[in-house]
């Protein structure tokens, strides 16, 4: 249904759209570049807001690897 500048889909229509988008993504010949493990670290420099580690040195939280142990795939 078209209502002004918006499109409102029924739940069945939404399922069709999602199915088609997933089919296109599966058939595409590309690797996703926004995957968690492939993103570059944009803020790798030390910050005055970084916490201090046990050795009283700045601990750069952007380089911690705790997220790598979680499964997102």
mmCIF file of the N, C-alpha and C atoms, coordinates in Angstrom:
data_MODEL
# 
_entry.id   MODEL 
# 
loop_
_atom_site.group_PDB 
_atom_site.id 
_atom_site.type_symbol 
_atom_site.label_atom_id 
_atom_site.label_alt_id 
_atom_site.label_comp_id 
_atom_site.label_asym_id 
_atom_site.label_entity_id 
_atom_site.label_seq_id 
_atom_site.pdbx_PDB_ins_code 
_atom_site.Cartn_x 
_atom_site.Cartn_y 
_atom_site.Cartn_z 
_atom_site.occupancy 
_atom_site.B_iso_or_equiv 
_atom_site.pdbx_formal_charge 
_atom_site.auth_seq_id 
_atom_site.auth_comp_id 
_atom_site.auth_asym_id 
_atom_site.auth_atom_id 
_atom_site.pdbx_PDB_model_num 
ATOM 1   N N  . UNK A 1 1  ? 0.833  -1.170  0.000  1.00 0.00 ? 1  UNK A N  1 
ATOM 2   C CA . UNK A 1 1  ? 0.000  0.000   0.000  1.00 0.00 ? 1  UNK A CA 1 
ATOM 3   C C  . UNK A 1 1  ? 0.875  1.230   0.000  1.00 0.00 ? 1  UNK A C  1 
ATOM 4   N N  . UNK A 1 2  ? 0.596  2.196   -0.832 1.00 0.00 ? 2  UNK A N  1 
ATOM 5   C CA . UNK A 1 2  ? 1.368  3.427   -0.917 1.00 0.00 ? 2  UNK A CA 1 
ATOM 6   C C  . UNK A 1 2  ? 0.621  4.521   -0.189 1.00 0.00 ? 2  UNK A C  1 
ATOM 7   N N  . UNK A 1 3  ? 1.272  5.146   0.775  1.00 0.00 ? 3  UNK A N  1 
ATOM 8   C CA . UNK A 1 3  ? 0.635  6.182   1.585  1.00 0.00 ? 3  UNK A CA 1 
ATOM 9   C C  . UNK A 1 3  ? 1.561  7.388   1.643  1.00 0.00 ? 3  UNK A C  1 
ATOM 10  N N  . UNK A 1 4  ? 1.375  8.346   0.762  1.00 0.00 ? 4  UNK A N  1 
ATOM 11  C CA . UNK A 1 4  ? 2.228  9.532   0.750  1.00 0.00 ? 4  UNK A CA 1 
ATOM 12  C C  . UNK A 1 4  ? 3.630  9.181   0.294  1.00 0.00 ? 4  UNK A C  1 
ATOM 13  N N  . UNK A 1 5  ? 4.616  9.430   1.142  1.00 0.00 ? 5  UNK A N  1 
ATOM 14  C CA . UNK A 1 5  ? 6.004  9.154   0.775  1.00 0.00 ? 5  UNK A CA 1 
ATOM 15  C C  . UNK A 1 5  ? 6.530  7.881   1.446  1.00 0.00 ? 5  UNK A C  1 
ATOM 16  N N  . UNK A 1 6  ? 5.635  7.075   1.981  1.00 0.00 ? 6  UNK A N  1 
ATOM 17  C CA . UNK A 1 6  ? 6.036  5.838   2.641  1.00 0.00 ? 6  UNK A CA 1 
ATOM 18  C C  . UNK A 1 6  ? 5.361  4.641   1.985  1.00 0.00 ? 6  UNK A C  1 
ATOM 19  N N  . UNK A 1 7  ? 6.005  3.498   2.130  1.00 0.00 ? 7  UNK A N  1 
ATOM 20  C CA . UNK A 1 7  ? 5.413  2.257   1.664  1.00 0.00 ? 7  UNK A CA 1 
ATOM 21  C C  . UNK A 1 7  ? 5.167  1.389   2.884  1.00 0.00 ? 7  UNK A C  1 
ATOM 22  N N  . UNK A 1 8  ? 3.964  0.928   3.055  1.00 0.00 ? 8  UNK A N  1 
ATOM 23  C CA . UNK A 1 8  ? 3.607  0.065   4.176  1.00 0.00 ? 8  UNK A CA 1 
ATOM 24  C C  . UNK A 1 8  ? 3.343  -1.336  3.637  1.00 0.00 ? 8  UNK A C  1 
ATOM 25  N N  . UNK A 1 9  ? 4.105  -2.294  4.151  1.00 0.00 ? 9  UNK A N  1 
ATOM 26  C CA . UNK A 1 9  ? 3.970  -3.671  3.703  1.00 0.00 ? 9  UNK A CA 1 
ATOM 27  C C  . UNK A 1 9  ? 3.246  -4.499  4.756  1.00 0.00 ? 9  UNK A C  1 
ATOM 28  N N  . UNK A 1 10 ? 2.488  -5.459  4.288  1.00 0.00 ? 10 UNK A N  1 
ATOM 29  C CA . UNK A 1 10 ? 1.890  -6.410  5.216  1.00 0.00 ? 10 UNK A CA 1 
ATOM 30  C C  . UNK A 1 10 ? 2.992  -7.343  5.705  1.00 0.00 ? 10 UNK A C  1 
ATOM 31  N N  . UNK A 1 11 ? 2.714  -8.144  6.704  1.00 0.00 ? 11 UNK A N  1 
ATOM 32  C CA . UNK A 1 11 ? 3.732  -9.072  7.206  1.00 0.00 ? 11 UNK A CA 1 
ATOM 33  C C  . UNK A 1 11 ? 4.124  -10.079 6.125  1.00 0.00 ? 11 UNK A C  1 
ATOM 34  N N  . UNK A 1 12 ? 3.168  -10.498 5.320  1.00 0.00 ? 12 UNK A N  1 
ATOM 35  C CA . UNK A 1 12 ? 3.476  -11.435 4.227  1.00 0.00 ? 12 UNK A CA 1 
ATOM 36  C C  . UNK A 1 12 ? 4.364  -10.761 3.174  1.00 0.00 ? 12 UNK A C  1 
ATOM 37  N N  . UNK A 1 13 ? 4.060  -9.514  2.840  1.00 0.00 ? 13 UNK A N  1 
ATOM 38  C CA . UNK A 1 13 ? 4.885  -8.786  1.875  1.00 0.00 ? 13 UNK A CA 1 
ATOM 39  C C  . UNK A 1 13 ? 6.302  -8.591  2.410  1.00 0.00 ? 13 UNK A C  1 
ATOM 40  N N  . UNK A 1 14 ? 6.424  -8.299  3.692  1.00 0.00 ? 14 UNK A N  1 
ATOM 41  C CA . UNK A 1 14 ? 7.745  -8.129  4.303  1.00 0.00 ? 14 UNK A CA 1 
ATOM 42  C C  . UNK A 1 14 ? 8.547  -9.416  4.215  1.00 0.00 ? 14 UNK A C  1 
ATOM 43  N N  . UNK A 1 15 ? 7.907  -10.557 4.420  1.00 0.00 ? 15 UNK A N  1 
ATOM 44  C CA . UNK A 1 15 ? 8.592  -11.839 4.312  1.00 0.00 ? 15 UNK A CA 1 
ATOM 45  C C  . UNK A 1 15 ? 9.106  -12.069 2.895  1.00 0.00 ? 15 UNK A C  1 
ATOM 46  N N  . UNK A 1 16 ? 8.321  -11.670 1.902  1.00 0.00 ? 16 UNK A N  1 
ATOM 47  C CA . UNK A 1 16 ? 8.732  -11.818 0.504  1.00 0.00 ? 16 UNK A CA 1 
ATOM 48  C C  . UNK A 1 16 ? 9.946  -10.943 0.220  1.00 0.00 ? 16 UNK A C  1 
ATOM 49  N N  . UNK A 1 17 ? 9.912  -9.707  0.698  1.00 0.00 ? 17 UNK A N  1 
ATOM 50  C CA . UNK A 1 17 ? 11.025 -8.786  0.475  1.00 0.00 ? 17 UNK A CA 1 
ATOM 51  C C  . UNK A 1 17 ? 12.294 -9.321  1.134  1.00 0.00 ? 17 UNK A C  1 
ATOM 52  N N  . UNK A 1 18 ? 12.199 -9.773  2.370  1.00 0.00 ? 18 UNK A N  1 
ATOM 53  C CA . UNK A 1 18 ? 13.363 -10.321 3.070  1.00 0.00 ? 18 UNK A CA 1 
ATOM 54  C C  . UNK A 1 18 ? 13.906 -11.535 2.330  1.00 0.00 ? 18 UNK A C  1 
ATOM 55  N N  . UNK A 1 19 ? 13.035 -12.408 1.879  1.00 0.00 ? 19 UNK A N  1 
ATOM 56  C CA . UNK A 1 19 ? 13.462 -13.604 1.148  1.00 0.00 ? 19 UNK A CA 1 
ATOM 57  C C  . UNK A 1 19 ? 14.216 -13.223 -0.119 1.00 0.00 ? 19 UNK A C  1 
ATOM 58  N N  . UNK A 1 20 ? 13.713 -12.239 -0.850 1.00 0.00 ? 20 UNK A N  1 
ATOM 59  C CA . UNK A 1 20 ? 14.378 -11.805 -2.082 1.00 0.00 ? 20 UNK A CA 1 
ATOM 60  C C  . UNK A 1 20 ? 15.727 -11.147 -1.801 1.00 0.00 ? 20 UNK A C  1 
ATOM 61  N N  . UNK A 1 21 ? 15.790 -10.346 -0.757 1.00 0.00 ? 21 UNK A N  1 
ATOM 62  C CA . UNK A 1 21 ? 17.073 -9.721  -0.407 1.00 0.00 ? 21 UNK A CA 1 
ATOM 63  C C  . UNK A 1 21 ? 18.093 -10.778 -0.031 1.00 0.00 ? 21 UNK A C  1 
ATOM 64  N N  . UNK A 1 22 ? 17.692 -11.768 0.767  1.00 0.00 ? 22 UNK A N  1 
ATOM 65  C CA . UNK A 1 22 ? 18.611 -12.835 1.155  1.00 0.00 ? 22 UNK A CA 1 
ATOM 66  C C  . UNK A 1 22 ? 19.065 -13.647 -0.052 1.00 0.00 ? 22 UNK A C  1 
ATOM 67  N N  . UNK A 1 23 ? 18.169 -13.899 -0.991 1.00 0.00 ? 23 UNK A N  1 
ATOM 68  C CA . UNK A 1 23 ? 18.560 -14.615 -2.216 1.00 0.00 ? 23 UNK A CA 1 
ATOM 69  C C  . UNK A 1 23 ? 19.590 -13.833 -3.001 1.00 0.00 ? 23 UNK A C  1 
ATOM 70  N N  . UNK A 1 24 ? 19.403 -12.538 -3.126 1.00 0.00 ? 24 UNK A N  1 
ATOM 71  C CA . UNK A 1 24 ? 20.357 -11.705 -3.865 1.00 0.00 ? 24 UNK A CA 1 
ATOM 72  C C  . UNK A 1 24 ? 21.712 -11.706 -3.167 1.00 0.00 ? 24 UNK A C  1 
ATOM 73  N N  . UNK A 1 25 ? 21.706 -11.604 -1.845 1.00 0.00 ? 25 UNK A N  1 
ATOM 74  C CA . UNK A 1 25 ? 22.976 -11.609 -1.115 1.00 0.00 ? 25 UNK A CA 1 
ATOM 75  C C  . UNK A 1 25 ? 23.694 -12.945 -1.230 1.00 0.00 ? 25 UNK A C  1 
ATOM 76  N N  . UNK A 1 26 ? 22.944 -14.047 -1.220 1.00 0.00 ? 26 UNK A N  1 
ATOM 77  C CA . UNK A 1 26 ? 23.560 -15.363 -1.358 1.00 0.00 ? 26 UNK A CA 1 
ATOM 78  C C  . UNK A 1 26 ? 24.176 -15.552 -2.735 1.00 0.00 ? 26 UNK A C  1 
ATOM 79  N N  . UNK A 1 27 ? 23.545 -15.000 -3.760 1.00 0.00 ? 27 UNK A N  1 
ATOM 80  C CA . UNK A 1 27 ? 24.021 -15.166 -5.130 1.00 0.00 ? 27 UNK A CA 1 
ATOM 81  C C  . UNK A 1 27 ? 25.130 -14.181 -5.497 1.00 0.00 ? 27 UNK A C  1 
ATOM 82  N N  . UNK A 1 28 ? 25.305 -13.141 -4.723 1.00 0.00 ? 28 UNK A N  1 
ATOM 83  C CA . UNK A 1 28 ? 26.295 -12.115 -5.037 1.00 0.00 ? 28 UNK A CA 1 
ATOM 84  C C  . UNK A 1 28 ? 27.710 -12.674 -4.940 1.00 0.00 ? 28 UNK A C  1 
ATOM 85  N N  . UNK A 1 29 ? 28.571 -12.203 -5.804 1.00 0.00 ? 29 UNK A N  1 
ATOM 86  C CA . UNK A 1 29 ? 29.961 -12.650 -5.825 1.00 0.00 ? 29 UNK A CA 1 
ATOM 87  C C  . UNK A 1 29 ? 30.825 -11.600 -5.115 1.00 0.00 ? 29 UNK A C  1 
ATOM 88  N N  . UNK A 1 30 ? 30.646 -11.484 -3.805 1.00 0.00 ? 30 UNK A N  1 
ATOM 89  C CA . UNK A 1 30 ? 31.411 -10.530 -3.013 1.00 0.00 ? 30 UNK A CA 1 
ATOM 90  C C  . UNK A 1 30 ? 31.435 -10.981 -1.564 1.00 0.00 ? 30 UNK A C  1 
ATOM 91  N N  . UNK A 1 31 ? 32.403 -10.500 -0.843 1.00 0.00 ? 31 UNK A N  1 
ATOM 92  C CA . UNK A 1 31 ? 32.497 -10.788 0.586  1.00 0.00 ? 31 UNK A CA 1 
ATOM 93  C C  . UNK A 1 31 ? 32.041 -9.543  1.331  1.00 0.00 ? 31 UNK A C  1 
ATOM 94  N N  . UNK A 1 32 ? 31.258 -9.694  2.364  1.00 0.00 ? 32 UNK A N  1 
ATOM 95  C CA . UNK A 1 32 ? 30.832 -8.522  3.122  1.00 0.00 ? 32 UNK A CA 1 
ATOM 96  C C  . UNK A 1 32 ? 32.038 -7.804  3.730  1.00 0.00 ? 32 UNK A C  1 
ATOM 97  N N  . UNK A 1 33 ? 32.081 -6.505  3.584  1.00 0.00 ? 33 UNK A N  1 
ATOM 98  C CA . UNK A 1 33 ? 33.219 -5.753  4.108  1.00 0.00 ? 33 UNK A CA 1 
ATOM 99  C C  . UNK A 1 33 ? 32.921 -5.141  5.474  1.00 0.00 ? 33 UNK A C  1 
ATOM 100 N N  . UNK A 1 34 ? 31.710 -5.311  5.973  1.00 0.00 ? 34 UNK A N  1 
ATOM 101 C CA . UNK A 1 34 ? 31.367 -4.760  7.274  1.00 0.00 ? 34 UNK A CA 1 
ATOM 102 C C  . UNK A 1 34 ? 31.300 -5.835  8.350  1.00 0.00 ? 34 UNK A C  1 
ATOM 103 N N  . UNK A 1 35 ? 31.890 -6.983  8.073  1.00 0.00 ? 35 UNK A N  1 
ATOM 104 C CA . UNK A 1 35 ? 31.937 -8.052  9.063  1.00 0.00 ? 35 UNK A CA 1 
ATOM 105 C C  . UNK A 1 35 ? 32.808 -7.606  10.227 1.00 0.00 ? 35 UNK A C  1 
ATOM 106 N N  . UNK A 1 36 ? 32.411 -7.953  11.451 1.00 0.00 ? 36 UNK A N  1 
ATOM 107 C CA . UNK A 1 36 ? 33.102 -7.526  12.661 1.00 0.00 ? 36 UNK A CA 1 
ATOM 108 C C  . UNK A 1 36 ? 34.611 -7.757  12.593 1.00 0.00 ? 36 UNK A C  1 
ATOM 109 N N  . UNK A 1 37 ? 35.012 -8.915  12.091 1.00 0.00 ? 37 UNK A N  1 
ATOM 110 C CA . UNK A 1 37 ? 36.431 -9.259  12.098 1.00 0.00 ? 37 UNK A CA 1 
ATOM 111 C C  . UNK A 1 37 ? 37.222 -8.596  10.979 1.00 0.00 ? 37 UNK A C  1 
ATOM 112 N N  . UNK A 1 38 ? 36.555 -8.001  9.996  1.00 0.00 ? 38 UNK A N  1 
ATOM 113 C CA . UNK A 1 38 ? 37.290 -7.382  8.899  1.00 0.00 ? 38 UNK A CA 1 
ATOM 114 C C  . UNK A 1 38 ? 37.326 -5.860  8.979  1.00 0.00 ? 38 UNK A C  1 
ATOM 115 N N  . UNK A 1 39 ? 36.685 -5.285  9.992  1.00 0.00 ? 39 UNK A N  1 
ATOM 116 C CA . UNK A 1 39 ? 36.693 -3.832  10.131 1.00 0.00 ? 39 UNK A CA 1 
ATOM 117 C C  . UNK A 1 39 ? 38.027 -3.347  10.684 1.00 0.00 ? 39 UNK A C  1 
ATOM 118 N N  . UNK A 1 40 ? 38.558 -2.258  10.120 1.00 0.00 ? 40 UNK A N  1 
ATOM 119 C CA . UNK A 1 40 ? 39.804 -1.717  10.661 1.00 0.00 ? 40 UNK A CA 1 
ATOM 120 C C  . UNK A 1 40 ? 39.535 -1.000  11.983 1.00 0.00 ? 40 UNK A C  1 
ATOM 121 N N  . UNK A 1 41 ? 40.555 -0.881  12.781 1.00 0.00 ? 41 UNK A N  1 
ATOM 122 C CA . UNK A 1 41 ? 40.446 -0.161  14.039 1.00 0.00 ? 41 UNK A CA 1 
ATOM 123 C C  . UNK A 1 41 ? 40.660 1.323   13.736 1.00 0.00 ? 41 UNK A C  1 
ATOM 124 N N  . UNK A 1 42 ? 39.590 2.110   13.751 1.00 0.00 ? 42 UNK A N  1 
ATOM 125 C CA . UNK A 1 42 ? 39.687 3.520   13.379 1.00 0.00 ? 42 UNK A CA 1 
ATOM 126 C C  . UNK A 1 42 ? 40.237 4.393   14.495 1.00 0.00 ? 42 UNK A C  1 
ATOM 127 N N  . UNK A 1 43 ? 40.134 3.946   15.715 1.00 0.00 ? 43 UNK A N  1 
ATOM 128 C CA . UNK A 1 43 ? 40.556 4.765   16.845 1.00 0.00 ? 43 UNK A CA 1 
ATOM 129 C C  . UNK A 1 43 ? 41.605 4.020   17.667 1.00 0.00 ? 43 UNK A C  1 
ATOM 130 N N  . UNK A 1 44 ? 42.669 3.628   17.027 1.00 0.00 ? 44 UNK A N  1 
ATOM 131 C CA . UNK A 1 44 ? 43.696 2.830   17.677 1.00 0.00 ? 44 UNK A CA 1 
ATOM 132 C C  . UNK A 1 44 ? 44.644 3.619   18.554 1.00 0.00 ? 44 UNK A C  1 
ATOM 133 N N  . UNK A 1 45 ? 44.651 4.943   18.421 1.00 0.00 ? 45 UNK A N  1 
ATOM 134 C CA . UNK A 1 45 ? 45.588 5.729   19.222 1.00 0.00 ? 45 UNK A CA 1 
ATOM 135 C C  . UNK A 1 45 ? 45.144 5.769   20.688 1.00 0.00 ? 45 UNK A C  1 
ATOM 136 N N  . UNK A 1 46 ? 46.121 5.990   21.564 1.00 0.00 ? 46 UNK A N  1 
ATOM 137 C CA . UNK A 1 46 ? 45.801 6.086   22.990 1.00 0.00 ? 46 UNK A CA 1 
ATOM 138 C C  . UNK A 1 46 ? 44.973 7.328   23.255 1.00 0.00 ? 46 UNK A C  1 
ATOM 139 N N  . UNK A 1 47 ? 44.143 7.243   24.258 1.00 0.00 ? 47 UNK A N  1 
ATOM 140 C CA . UNK A 1 47 ? 43.271 8.340   24.636 1.00 0.00 ? 47 UNK A CA 1 
ATOM 141 C C  . UNK A 1 47 ? 43.437 8.620   26.125 1.00 0.00 ? 47 UNK A C  1 
ATOM 142 N N  . UNK A 1 48 ? 43.302 9.876   26.528 1.00 0.00 ? 48 UNK A N  1 
ATOM 143 C CA . UNK A 1 48 ? 43.364 10.158  27.966 1.00 0.00 ? 48 UNK A CA 1 
ATOM 144 C C  . UNK A 1 48 ? 42.198 9.523   28.735 1.00 0.00 ? 48 UNK A C  1 
ATOM 145 N N  . UNK A 1 49 ? 41.199 9.042   28.017 1.00 0.00 ? 49 UNK A N  1 
ATOM 146 C CA . UNK A 1 49 ? 40.037 8.413   28.649 1.00 0.00 ? 49 UNK A CA 1 
ATOM 147 C C  . UNK A 1 49 ? 40.181 6.904   28.778 1.00 0.00 ? 49 UNK A C  1 
ATOM 148 N N  . UNK A 1 50 ? 41.247 6.344   28.227 1.00 0.00 ? 50 UNK A N  1 
ATOM 149 C CA . UNK A 1 50 ? 41.494 4.915   28.374 1.00 0.00 ? 50 UNK A CA 1 
ATOM 150 C C  . UNK A 1 50 ? 41.810 4.616   29.843 1.00 0.00 ? 50 UNK A C  1 
ATOM 151 N N  . UNK A 1 51 ? 41.358 3.471   30.353 1.00 0.00 ? 51 UNK A N  1 
ATOM 152 C CA . UNK A 1 51 ? 41.645 3.134   31.760 1.00 0.00 ? 51 UNK A CA 1 
ATOM 153 C C  . UNK A 1 51 ? 43.104 2.715   31.938 1.00 0.00 ? 51 UNK A C  1 
ATOM 154 N N  . UNK A 1 52 ? 43.539 2.720   33.177 1.00 0.00 ? 52 UNK A N  1 
ATOM 155 C CA . UNK A 1 52 ? 44.880 2.255   33.495 1.00 0.00 ? 52 UNK A CA 1 
ATOM 156 C C  . UNK A 1 52 ? 44.842 0.762   33.765 1.00 0.00 ? 52 UNK A C  1 
ATOM 157 N N  . UNK A 1 53 ? 45.845 0.067   33.262 1.00 0.00 ? 53 UNK A N  1 
ATOM 158 C CA . UNK A 1 53 ? 45.954 -1.363  33.485 1.00 0.00 ? 53 UNK A CA 1 
ATOM 159 C C  . UNK A 1 53 ? 46.580 -1.657  34.835 1.00 0.00 ? 53 UNK A C  1 
ATOM 160 N N  . UNK A 1 54 ? 46.780 -2.933  35.165 1.00 0.00 ? 54 UNK A N  1 
ATOM 161 C CA . UNK A 1 54 ? 47.364 -3.312  36.454 1.00 0.00 ? 54 UNK A CA 1 
ATOM 162 C C  . UNK A 1 54 ? 48.781 -2.770  36.648 1.00 0.00 ? 54 UNK A C  1 
ATOM 163 N N  . UNK A 1 55 ? 49.472 -2.491  35.534 1.00 0.00 ? 55 UNK A N  1 
ATOM 164 C CA . UNK A 1 55 ? 50.843 -1.967  35.629 1.00 0.00 ? 55 UNK A CA 1 
ATOM 165 C C  . UNK A 1 55 ? 50.870 -0.436  35.610 1.00 0.00 ? 55 UNK A C  1 
ATOM 166 N N  . UNK A 1 56 ? 49.695 0.194   35.803 1.00 0.00 ? 56 UNK A N  1 
ATOM 167 C CA . UNK A 1 56 ? 49.541 1.651   35.823 1.00 0.00 ? 56 UNK A CA 1 
ATOM 168 C C  . UNK A 1 56 ? 49.825 2.299   34.465 1.00 0.00 ? 56 UNK A C  1 
ATOM 169 N N  . UNK A 1 57 ? 49.855 1.501   33.405 1.00 0.00 ? 57 UNK A N  1 
ATOM 170 C CA . UNK A 1 57 ? 50.015 2.024   32.051 1.00 0.00 ? 57 UNK A CA 1 
ATOM 171 C C  . UNK A 1 57 ? 48.639 2.120   31.396 1.00 0.00 ? 57 UNK A C  1 
ATOM 172 N N  . UNK A 1 58 ? 48.514 3.067   30.465 1.00 0.00 ? 58 UNK A N  1 
ATOM 173 C CA . UNK A 1 58 ? 47.239 3.220   29.760 1.00 0.00 ? 58 UNK A CA 1 
ATOM 174 C C  . UNK A 1 58 ? 46.913 1.935   29.017 1.00 0.00 ? 58 UNK A C  1 
ATOM 175 N N  . UNK A 1 59 ? 45.680 1.453   29.168 1.00 0.00 ? 59 UNK A N  1 
ATOM 176 C CA . UNK A 1 59 ? 45.233 0.241   28.484 1.00 0.00 ? 59 UNK A CA 1 
ATOM 177 C C  . UNK A 1 59 ? 44.285 0.665   27.368 1.00 0.00 ? 59 UNK A C  1 
ATOM 178 N N  . UNK A 1 60 ? 44.743 0.590   26.136 1.00 0.00 ? 60 UNK A N  1 
ATOM 179 C CA . UNK A 1 60 ? 43.952 1.033   24.993 1.00 0.00 ? 60 UNK A CA 1 
ATOM 180 C C  . UNK A 1 60 ? 42.831 0.026   24.758 1.00 0.00 ? 60 UNK A C  1 
ATOM 181 N N  . UNK A 1 61 ? 41.595 0.410   25.071 1.00 0.00 ? 61 UNK A N  1 
ATOM 182 C CA . UNK A 1 61 ? 40.468 -0.512  24.971 1.00 0.00 ? 61 UNK A CA 1 
ATOM 183 C C  . UNK A 1 61 ? 40.125 -0.875  23.530 1.00 0.00 ? 61 UNK A C  1 
ATOM 184 N N  . UNK A 1 62 ? 40.561 -0.057  22.579 1.00 0.00 ? 62 UNK A N  1 
ATOM 185 C CA . UNK A 1 62 ? 40.244 -0.376  21.187 1.00 0.00 ? 62 UNK A CA 1 
ATOM 186 C C  . UNK A 1 62 ? 41.053 -1.560  20.681 1.00 0.00 ? 62 UNK A C  1 
ATOM 187 N N  . UNK A 1 63 ? 42.100 -1.943  21.391 1.00 0.00 ? 63 UNK A N  1 
ATOM 188 C CA . UNK A 1 63 ? 42.911 -3.075  20.940 1.00 0.00 ? 63 UNK A CA 1 
ATOM 189 C C  . UNK A 1 63 ? 42.604 -4.355  21.705 1.00 0.00 ? 63 UNK A C  1 
ATOM 190 N N  . UNK A 1 64 ? 41.642 -4.312  22.626 1.00 0.00 ? 64 UNK A N  1 
ATOM 191 C CA . UNK A 1 64 ? 41.279 -5.521  23.361 1.00 0.00 ? 64 UNK A CA 1 
ATOM 192 C C  . UNK A 1 64 ? 40.610 -6.518  22.425 1.00 0.00 ? 64 UNK A C  1 
ATOM 193 N N  . UNK A 1 65 ? 40.762 -7.789  22.707 1.00 0.00 ? 65 UNK A N  1 
ATOM 194 C CA . UNK A 1 65 ? 40.263 -8.819  21.802 1.00 0.00 ? 65 UNK A CA 1 
ATOM 195 C C  . UNK A 1 65 ? 39.130 -9.637  22.387 1.00 0.00 ? 65 UNK A C  1 
ATOM 196 N N  . UNK A 1 66 ? 38.444 -9.128  23.408 1.00 0.00 ? 66 UNK A N  1 
ATOM 197 C CA . UNK A 1 66 ? 37.403 -9.927  24.035 1.00 0.00 ? 66 UNK A CA 1 
ATOM 198 C C  . UNK A 1 66 ? 36.242 -10.248 23.085 1.00 0.00 ? 66 UNK A C  1 
ATOM 199 N N  . UNK A 1 67 ? 36.003 -9.429  22.073 1.00 0.00 ? 67 UNK A N  1 
ATOM 200 C CA . UNK A 1 67 ? 34.911 -9.689  21.149 1.00 0.00 ? 67 UNK A CA 1 
ATOM 201 C C  . UNK A 1 67 ? 35.237 -10.827 20.178 1.00 0.00 ? 67 UNK A C  1 
ATOM 202 N N  . UNK A 1 68 ? 36.496 -11.099 19.964 1.00 0.00 ? 68 UNK A N  1 
ATOM 203 C CA . UNK A 1 68 ? 36.868 -12.130 19.001 1.00 0.00 ? 68 UNK A CA 1 
ATOM 204 C C  . UNK A 1 68 ? 36.495 -13.529 19.473 1.00 0.00 ? 68 UNK A C  1 
ATOM 205 N N  . UNK A 1 69 ? 36.234 -13.680 20.750 1.00 0.00 ? 69 UNK A N  1 
ATOM 206 C CA . UNK A 1 69 ? 35.875 -15.007 21.244 1.00 0.00 ? 69 UNK A CA 1 
ATOM 207 C C  . UNK A 1 69 ? 34.378 -15.286 21.103 1.00 0.00 ? 69 UNK A C  1 
ATOM 208 N N  . UNK A 1 70 ? 33.612 -14.262 20.788 1.00 0.00 ? 70 UNK A N  1 
ATOM 209 C CA . UNK A 1 70 ? 32.157 -14.448 20.631 1.00 0.00 ? 70 UNK A CA 1 
ATOM 210 C C  . UNK A 1 70 ? 31.855 -14.826 19.185 1.00 0.00 ? 70 UNK A C  1 
ATOM 211 N N  . UNK A 1 71 ? 30.868 -15.672 18.989 1.00 0.00 ? 71 UNK A N  1 
ATOM 212 C CA . UNK A 1 71 ? 30.490 -16.114 17.660 1.00 0.00 ? 71 UNK A CA 1 
ATOM 213 C C  . UNK A 1 71 ? 29.355 -15.257 17.116 1.00 0.00 ? 71 UNK A C  1 
ATOM 214 N N  . UNK A 1 72 ? 29.569 -14.605 15.991 1.00 0.00 ? 72 UNK A N  1 
ATOM 215 C CA . UNK A 1 72 ? 28.549 -13.803 15.335 1.00 0.00 ? 72 UNK A CA 1 
ATOM 216 C C  . UNK A 1 72 ? 28.157 -14.370 13.976 1.00 0.00 ? 72 UNK A C  1 
ATOM 217 N N  . UNK A 1 73 ? 28.834 -15.412 13.554 1.00 0.00 ? 73 UNK A N  1 
ATOM 218 C CA . UNK A 1 73 ? 28.578 -15.951 12.202 1.00 0.00 ? 73 UNK A CA 1 
ATOM 219 C C  . UNK A 1 73 ? 27.326 -16.775 12.150 1.00 0.00 ? 73 UNK A C  1 
# 
